[in-house]
Amino acid sequence: MAVRHRLIKADPATVWDVLADGNRYAEWVVGTGVSRPKRGRWPEEDASIAYEIRFGPFRVGNETVVRECRQGAGLELEILAGFLGTARFSIELRAWGRDCLVIVDEHPLQGAGAALHNLGVEALIQVRHRSMLARLARCCEDEEDGRRRASARRTGDRQGAAGDA
């Protein structure tokens, strides 16, 4: 099992908001093209999103299905990867002070990916997770910075208005 974690400098609510937006999936998941809702309301159970995986000139359509949603705390996803088979992908959010500890865990369930799974594949998954968590951190930290700036502007506008009175 490929388990990896990262401390993201954003609160868990901000991280959840990014994860809960199915249109943003391709922003943080390595190797995916544009994502779009396919079925249901992401991230509710049994909802899915569709996206493309690109290998040079080749494009493969994939789908990810929500198997379990713990609102604000985590997702259990099943990745349907065509001829490669399926994989379980779990993402857990834990408050860590003002920040969020994100723990991901992925392993193949069936198909070619499960049959060919070995230490080499595990190492590649670890590299992909490191990159994916860095991308997720950028998305969430940018979002958090934007929220803080907007809040500071609103607070500054109110203080300025109170000082003008």
QUICORNOR-V263981 format. One record per backbone hydrogen bond with DSSP energy under -1.0 kcal/mol. NH is the residue of the N-H (numbers start at 1). CO is the residue of the C=O. E is the energy in kcal/mol with one decimal. If there is no record, write none. Layout:
NH:CO:E, NH:CO:E
This chain:
2:106:-2.3, 4:104:-2.4, 6:102:-2.0, 8:100:-3.2, 10:8:-2.4, 15:11:-1.9, 16:12:-2.8, 17:13:-2.2, 18:14:-1.7, 19:15:-2.4, 20:16:-3.0, 21:18:-1.1, 24:21:-2.3, 27:24:-1.8, 29:25:-2.3, 32:29:-1.4, 33:52:-3.0, 36:50:-2.0, 38:48:-3.0, 39:48:-1.6, 44:41:-3.1, 46:66:-3.2, 47:44:-2.2, 48:39:-2.7, 49:64:-2.0, 50:36:-2.8, 51:62:-1.9, 53:60:-2.8, 54:31:-1.3, 55:58:-2.6, 58:55:-2.3, 60:53:-2.6, 62:51:-3.1, 63:80:-1.7, 64:49:-2.2, 65:78:-2.7, 66:47:-2.8, 67:76:-3.1, 68:76:-1.7, 70:74:-3.0, 73:70:-3.5, 74:70:-2.3, 75:91:-2.3, 76:68:-2.7, 77:89:-3.3, 78:65:-2.7, 79:87:-2.9, 80:63:-3.3, 81:85:-2.9, 84:81:-2.1, 85:82:-1.7, 86:110:-1.8, 87:79:-1.6, 88:107:-3.0, 89:77:-2.8, 90:105:-3.0, 91:75:-2.6, 92:103:-2.8, 93:73:-3.3, 94:101:-2.2, 96:99:-2.5, 99:96:-2.0, 100:8:-2.3, 101:94:-3.3, 102:6:-2.8, 103:92:-2.4, 104:4:-3.1, 105:90:-2.1, 106:2:-1.9, 107:88:-2.0, 109:86:-3.1, 110:86:-1.2, 113:84:-3.4, 115:111:-2.3, 116:112:-2.6, 122:118:-2.5, 123:119:-2.1, 124:120:-1.9, 125:121:-2.4, 126:122:-2.1, 127:123:-2.0, 128:124:-2.4, 129:125:-2.8, 130:126:-2.2, 131:127:-2.0, 132:128:-2.8, 133:129:-3.1, 134:130:-1.7, 135:131:-2.3, 136:132:-2.7, 137:133:-2.5, 138:134:-2.2, 139:135:-2.4, 140:136:-2.7, 141:137:-3.2, 142:138:-2.4, 143:139:-2.0, 144:140:-2.8, 145:141:-2.6, 146:142:-2.3, 147:143:-2.2, 148:144:-2.6, 149:145:-2.6, 150:146:-2.4, 151:147:-2.5, 152:148:-2.5, 153:149:-2.4, 154:150:-2.3, 155:151:-2.7, 156:152:-3.0, 157:153:-2.8, 158:154:-2.2, 159:155:-2.6, 160:156:-2.9, 161:157:-2.3, 162:158:-2.4, 163:159:-2.4, 164:160:-1.5
